[in-house]
Amino acid sequence: MKQVGMAMLLFASLCCAQESGDFQPAATNVWGAEYPRVDSAGRVQLRVKAPEAAKVKVNFWSGPKLDMVKQPDGFWTVTTPPLVPGLHYYTLMIDGAEVSDLNSHAFFGGSKHASAVEVPEPGSTYYSIQDVPHGQVREVWYYSKVTGTWRHALVYAPPNYDVQTNVRYPVLYLQHGGGEDETGWTKQGHANFILDNLIAAGSCKPMILVMAYGYARRAGQPAPDLTGKPFGSPEVMRAMQEMAAAFEDDVTQVLIPYIDSNFRTIPDRDHRAMAGLSMGGMQTFQVTFNHLDMFSYIGGFSGAAGPLVLGNQKLDVKTAFNGALADPAAFAKKVHLLWVGVGTEEPERMRAGLQTLHTSLLEANIQHVFYESPGTAHEWQTWRRDLKDFAPRLF
């Protein structure tokens, strides 16, 4: 009996430890949902109703995979260890079936809609909604002669765009990563709030921000059958190259003319920038270096230069990008900013590849900025910080 009493006391202590703290509903919850909850230490509490389930687990994609504990009322609960600040995708495994948490808003990532919980970064307000003038995020549809389809983009118009009708603005084309879409930079990345806050502080110039759908297939081109083809196989690489080429043509031949015709832009290369995260960074380097007559600001957030980075190869500045880097002085006059960023906790192959790119540029005396986000991996907190550093350097 004494052992049973001690066990019950220990269980009660653990429960109290889980329930202690300053837990508050997460900012990513649907209206009225009390869970998930987050405390100031970064711990997350989850609660899901599944009274007939035999086993429930939570899978944080870049974090812990935990068994949930069934309660007498049919709810399953768990409290995580402290998570790093940022947005954490997760799904639930209920008797082996992967499902979303109905308490969370859905975010498109990993090529599917999934739940996510926001763990605030203490003291950071640069990506939060603040009491400052706000721009507007608008939806646009444009017909692409390249793809033969209607395509979707989001456009951020800076504060006072509709009031100061005689003002024209520079443009930043900002791309999402693989497995995400054009909604990512506002829903997950809070790019509109980041720009609102930077503009209000006088830290960056007012600009138009264009976030386009990053997948493209030429009109009449059938979808490739990649069943059973591993990443890196010739079939997959060829399909990726075809998609990248179609996207490049869509951006340069259709999207940019559409934006310049429908928004008050300054339609020249000195007032046009492009950046992107991961896959979007690789797309950025392809599009901009192939069209330096159209762009003068280039940013790669955890992604740049395609195979050069993934293969961890040193950059041959004499031949890379059709010889654009062969003359460092001429390149510096033409490209006002070349920016590369990476999180210190990124996957080793990616981090090493981007550091090798940085070293190659240094050795060749190519002016550029290399930024490392401390303590973050291949995740939105890295890319939020990237945008915060990149945007004030533009125009």
N, C-alpha and C positions, 0 to 999 in steps of 0.2 A: 504493500500500500504506500509505503514511503517513497518507493521508486516511481510509482504512478503519480503521486503528488508532485514530485520534483519534475517529472516530465510535463505535467500540466502547467506547472509554474514556468518552465522554460518556454513552452508553446505560447503561453500568455505574454511572456516578455517579448518574444519575437513578433507577435501580433501588434503589441504596443509600439515596438520599434518601427514596424512598417507604417502604423497609423500616425506616428508622431511626425513632427515637421510642419512646414507651412505650405502644404499642398493646395494648389489652385487649379481649376479647370484649364486645360491647354488652350492657347489661342487658336489652334487648328481644329477645335471641336465644332460640331454642328450646334445650332442654336439650342440652348437649354441643357446640353449634355454635361453632366458633372465629371465624367471620365472620358478620356485619360486625364490624369492630374499630374502636375509637375511641381516639385519643390525647389527651393533655392539652391540645393546641392546638385540639382540636375537629375534626381530620381524621378521615375515615371511610374504611376500606378494605373493599371488597366483593370477594367471590370466588364465582363461580357456575360449575357444571359444565354445559357445553353443547358437547360435542366435535364435533357435526355442524352447528353453527350457523355462518353466514357473517358475521353482524353482531350484536353485543349492545351495548345502551345502557342506562344507568341514568337514570331520571327522578325526581329529587327534586322533589316538587310545588311547594315554595316555595324551591327552590335550584337547584343546577347540573344540567344535562343533559349527561352525559358518555359518550363512547365507551369501552367496555371493551376491554382488550387480551388477545388469545388467547395462552395459554401452551402449551408443547409437550405438557403432560399433559391438554389438553382443557378446562382451567379458564380462565375469563375473569376478569381482575382490573382494579381501578382504585382510585386513592387520590384523594379529593376535596380541594379546598382547605378551610381551616378553616370549619366551619359554626357558626352562632350556637347557644348552648345551647338545649336543648329537644328536643321530639319531632318527628322529621322523617319524614313519609310518603314512600314511594318505591315505584316499580314498575320492573320490568325489561322492556325491549323486545328480544325474541329473534326475529330475522328478521321483525320487524314485528308480532309478537304480544305483547300486554301481559300479563305474568304476575307473580305474586308471587315473592318470594325465600323458598324453603322453609327457609332458615336463620333467618328472622324469625317472631316471633309475628304473627298477623293482627289488625288493628285496624279497626273499622268506621268509615270516614270517606270523604267524597266519594261517598256512597251505594253503597259497595262495601267488601269486605274488602281491605286492602292491607297491605304490609309497612311497618315503621317502625323507625327507629334512634334511640335516646336518646343525645343528647350532653349530658353532665352540665354543670351550671352550677357553676363552681368556688366552693367555700365554701358552697354552698346545700344545706342538709339538711332544709329545712322540708317538702319533698314526698317525702322518702325514708323508708323504713321504719327506725324507730329502736327502741332498747331502752326503750320506754315502754309503759304499758298500751294495749291496742288494742281498738277497737270491732269490731263484726261487721257485715258487709254481707250482707243477707238478700234472697232473691228472694220477691216476692209476686205473686200473680195475683188479679185482681178482675174481676168481671163488670160491664160498663158498660151501663146502660140507654140511655145516649146513643148509643153506637156499635153496640150489639147484639152485642158481641164480648167475649171475655176479653182483658184487657189486663195488661201486665207492668210492674213497677216494681222498682227496687232500693231498699232501705232500710238506712241505716247507723244501728245502735244503738250509742250511745257506750259506752266502757268501764264495766264494773260494772252495765250495764243489767239483767242477769239476777240480780245479787247484791243490789242495793239496790231491792228490789221495791216499796218504798213511795214511791219518787221518781218524779215526773212531769217531762216534758221539753218545752221549746219545740221547734218544728219549722221547718226550712228546706227549702222545695221548690226544688230546683236543677235547671235544665233544660239539656239539650244543645243543640247548634247544628244547622243544616240539613245534611243528608247524614250525620249521625251518629245515634246512638241512646242509649238509657238506660244503656248500658255505658260510654259515653265518659268520664263524670266519675270513674269508678274506674280503668278500664284505662288511659286516656290521661292523665287529669287528676290521679290519685292523691288525690282529695278525701278519702278515708278516712284516708290517712296525714297529710294536711295537718291535718285535725281532731284526729287522735290527738296530733300534736305540739303543736298550739296548746293543747289541753286539758291535756296533761301540763305545759306551761310555765305554766299559769294565765293564758294570754292570751285565752282565750275560754271561754264557758260550755259545759258539756256540752249537746249538742242531738241531736235526731233529724234525719237528712238523708234526704229522699225524692227519688229521681231517676226520673222517669216517662218513658214512651215519648211523644214529642212530636208524633206524627202521629195525626190522628183524622178519621174520616168518619162522618157520622150514619147510624144504622141505616136500611137501605133506600136510601141515596143511592149511585148508581152512580159509579164512578171517572170523572173527567173525561177526555176525549180531548184532550190537549194536544199532539198530534203536529204538529210544525212551528210551534208557537206560541212566540215568543221570550219570554224573561223580561221582564216589564214590560208585556206585551200585556194587553188587557182580560180575555181568557180566563184567563190565568195569574193575574192579580191577583185575579180573582173566586174562582178555585179556592183561592188562598192564604187569602183572607178566610173562605171557608166552612170550611176546615180549622181556622183559628185560632178561629173561633166554636165549632166542635164540641169542640176541645180545651179551650177555656175552660169550657164546660158540663161536660165530663168531670171536670176538676179540681175545680170548685166544687160540683158536684152528686153526684159519685160518689167520686173519689179521696180528698178531704179527709175526708168521713164515714167511709170505709173505714179510713184511717189512724187517725183518732180513736177508732174502735171496736176496733181490733186492736193498738194500741200505747199506752203510757202517756204520752199527750201532755197538754199544758196547752191545752185546746181553745178558745182565744179569740184575738182579733186581736192583742192585745198580745204574744202568744207565738208568732206565726206570721209567717214571712218567705218571700219568693220572690225568686229571682234566676235569671239564665240568660245564656248566651253567644250572641252573634250572633242567630240566629232565636229562641233561647230567651230572650234579653233582650227582644226585641220581644213575645214571648208574655207575658213577665212584666209588662211595662207595660200590656198590654191586660187581663190577668186582674186584676191588683191594682187598677188605677185604676177598673175597672168594679165592683170588690168591696172597697172600702175598709172595709166593715163586717167583712171577713174577714182583712185583712192590714194590718200597720203598719210593715213593713220591706220596701224595694224595691231591687233591684240589677240594673243592666244592664251586662253585660260585653261590650263591643264590639257592643252592640245595645240599642236602646231607642226607644220612641215610633214605631216603624214608619216610615211615609212621611215624617214630620217630619224624621227623621235622614237617610234615603236621599235625600230631596229637598233637603237642606241648607237648610231653611226655618227662620226664626226662630219661636219658640214664642209663640203668642198665649195668654198666661196667663189671659186673661179667659174664653176659650172652650174651651181645650184640656182634654181629659179631663173633659168635661161640667162644666167650671167648677171642678174640684177645687182648682186653684191660684189662683183669683181672690182669695182672702183668705189671704195668706202666713202670718199669725199663726195662723189656724184650721188651716191645712194642717200647720204645724209641730207643733201640739198633737196632731193626729190621726196623722200619719206620723212615726214616730220616726227613720227613716233613709231618705233617698233618695240612692242611690249610683250613679255613672256612671263607667265606666272604659274606657280605650282604650290600645292600644299606639302608641308614637311612630312606628312604621314601618308602621302599618296602611295599606291602600289610601286614597289621598287623599280620595276621596269620602266614605268612611265616617268617617275621622278628622275631616274638616272638619265633617261633619254633627253628630258628637257634641260637638265643640268649640262649634259654634253653639248646640246645646242647652244646654250649660254656660253660655255667655254669656247666653242668654235667661233662664235661671234666676237668674243673678247679678243681672241688671238688674231682675228682678222681685222681688228679695229673698226668693227661695225657698231655704230652708236645704237644702243638699245637699253631698255629697262628690264631687269630681271627681279621679280618679286616672289618671295616665299611666304606663304601664309602659315604662321606658327601653329602647330598642333592639330591641323585639319587635314583631311584626306580628300578623296575624290567625291566631293559633296558640296552642297549649296553654300555652306558657310565659307568655304574657300572662294567660291565664285562671287559671292556677295562682296567679300573683301577685295577681290580682284577689281570688280567694277568700281568700288569706292576709290581705289588707287588710280585706276585707268582714266575714268571720266574727267577728273580735274586737269589732266594733262592734254586734253583735246582742244583744238581750235584756238 
